[in-house]
Amino acid sequence: MQVVPRDNRLRFIFDRTLDAGLFVGKYLLLAIILEAIIVTLVPISWITFLVGQDNLQSLFAAALIGLPLPTNQIPIIPILAGLLERGIDQGAALTLLLAGPVTSLPAILALWAMFQKRLVLVFIVHSLLVAILLGWLLQLALHF
């Protein structure tokens, strides 16, 4: 995105708002389409097998599913709504909510370009482990 100064401040604000809206809108549209695909095409048995059980396997699966998803904070909400409707475990949902935006492909590519590769790998591993830990703590809290 290239910012071009405008003579009129109102026109400048309008242009920046339009740019931001289009930027966020494309990801939100992608998320709504993914949610529709999940709700329509993915069998419930797949979801309950992968991430619908109350165990650590579902947390690891949710973290690995969230790893490559190109999601940020806005599109993950409709995706999670579709998954919760289909039977995802709440701990796995929290893990996906935390792991998805932190380890999304655009974020990792930006970090890969700015920092040492080893530091980015440490960031990814720690992010996934914290997401799994918090999902596990939620699973434990829901038992009490």
C-alpha positions in Angstrom: 0.0 0.0 0.0 1.4 3.3 -1.0 0.2 6.4 0.8 -0.2 9.3 -1.5 -0.7 12.7 0.2 -3.9 14.5 -0.8 -4.8 18.2 -0.9 -8.0 17.5 0.9 -7.8 15.8 4.3 -11.3 14.3 4.1 -10.3 12.7 0.8 -7.2 11.3 2.4 -9.2 9.8 5.3 -11.7 8.4 2.9 -9.0 6.7 0.8 -7.3 5.2 3.9 -10.6 4.0 5.2 -11.4 2.4 1.9 -7.9 0.7 1.7 -8.4 -0.7 5.3 -11.9 -1.9 4.5 -10.8 -3.7 1.4 -7.8 -5.2 3.2 -9.9 -6.5 6.1 -12.9 -7.3 3.9 -11.0 -9.8 1.7 -9.9 -11.8 4.7 -13.4 -11.7 6.2 -14.9 -12.8 3.0 -12.4 -15.7 2.8 -13.3 -16.6 6.4 -17.1 -16.6 5.7 -16.5 -18.8 2.7 -14.3 -21.2 4.7 -17.0 -21.3 7.4 -19.7 -22.2 4.8 -17.4 -24.9 3.4 -16.8 -26.3 6.9 -20.5 -26.3 7.8 -21.6 -27.7 4.5 -19.0 -30.2 3.4 -17.0 -31.4 6.4 -18.6 -34.4 8.0 -19.2 -34.1 11.8 -17.3 -37.4 12.3 -14.1 -35.8 11.0 -14.3 -32.9 13.3 -15.2 -35.0 16.3 -12.4 -37.4 15.6 -9.8 -34.7 15.1 -10.7 -31.9 17.5 -14.0 -32.9 19.2 -12.6 -35.0 22.0 -11.6 -33.8 25.4 -7.9 -34.8 25.2 -4.5 -33.5 24.3 -4.7 -35.0 20.8 -7.5 -32.6 19.9 -5.4 -29.7 21.2 -2.4 -30.6 19.1 -4.6 -31.2 16.0 -6.2 -27.7 16.5 -2.8 -26.1 16.9 -1.5 -27.8 13.7 -4.7 -26.9 11.8 -4.3 -23.3 12.9 -0.6 -23.2 11.9 -1.0 -22.6 8.1 -4.4 -20.9 8.1 -4.2 -17.3 6.8 -6.3 -15.9 9.6 -6.1 -12.9 11.8 -8.3 -11.9 14.6 -11.4 -11.0 12.5 -11.7 -14.1 10.2 -11.1 -16.7 12.9 -14.4 -15.8 14.5 -16.7 -17.1 11.8 -14.4 -20.1 11.2 -14.6 -21.0 14.9 -18.4 -20.4 14.9 -18.7 -23.0 12.2 -16.4 -25.4 14.0 -18.2 -25.0 17.3 -21.5 -25.7 15.5 -20.0 -28.9 14.2 -18.7 -30.1 17.5 -15.2 -28.9 18.2 -14.0 -29.2 21.8 -13.9 -25.8 23.6 -10.3 -26.3 24.6 -9.4 -27.1 21.0 -11.4 -24.0 19.9 -9.3 -21.8 22.3 -6.1 -23.4 21.0 -7.1 -22.7 17.4 -8.2 -19.1 18.3 -4.7 -18.5 19.8 -2.6 -20.5 17.4 -4.2 -19.4 14.2 -3.6 -15.6 14.2 -0.2 -15.9 15.8 1.2 -18.4 13.4 -0.7 -17.4 10.2 1.3 -17.7 7.0 1.4 -13.9 6.3 2.7 -13.2 9.9 5.3 -15.9 9.7 6.5 -14.7 6.3 6.9 -11.2 7.6 8.8 -12.4 10.7 10.9 -14.7 8.5 12.0 -11.7 6.4 12.8 -9.5 9.5 14.4 -11.8 12.0 16.8 -14.7 12.2 15.3 -18.0 11.1 16.1 -19.7 14.5 14.3 -16.9 16.4 11.2 -17.3 14.2 11.2 -21.1 14.8 11.5 -20.5 18.6 8.6 -18.0 18.4 6.4 -20.6 16.5 7.1 -23.4 18.9 6.5 -21.2 22.0 3.3 -19.8 20.5 1.9 -23.2 19.8 2.9 -24.6 23.2 1.3 -21.7 25.0 -1.9 -22.1 22.9 -2.0 -25.8 23.7 -1.3 -25.2 27.4 -4.1 -22.7 27.6 -6.5 -25.0 25.7 -5.6 -27.8 28.1 -6.2 -25.5 31.1 -9.6 -24.7 29.7 -10.4 -28.3 29.3 -9.4 -28.9 32.9 -11.5 -25.9 34.1 -14.6 -27.2 32.3 -14.4 -30.5 34.2 -14.8 -28.7 37.6 
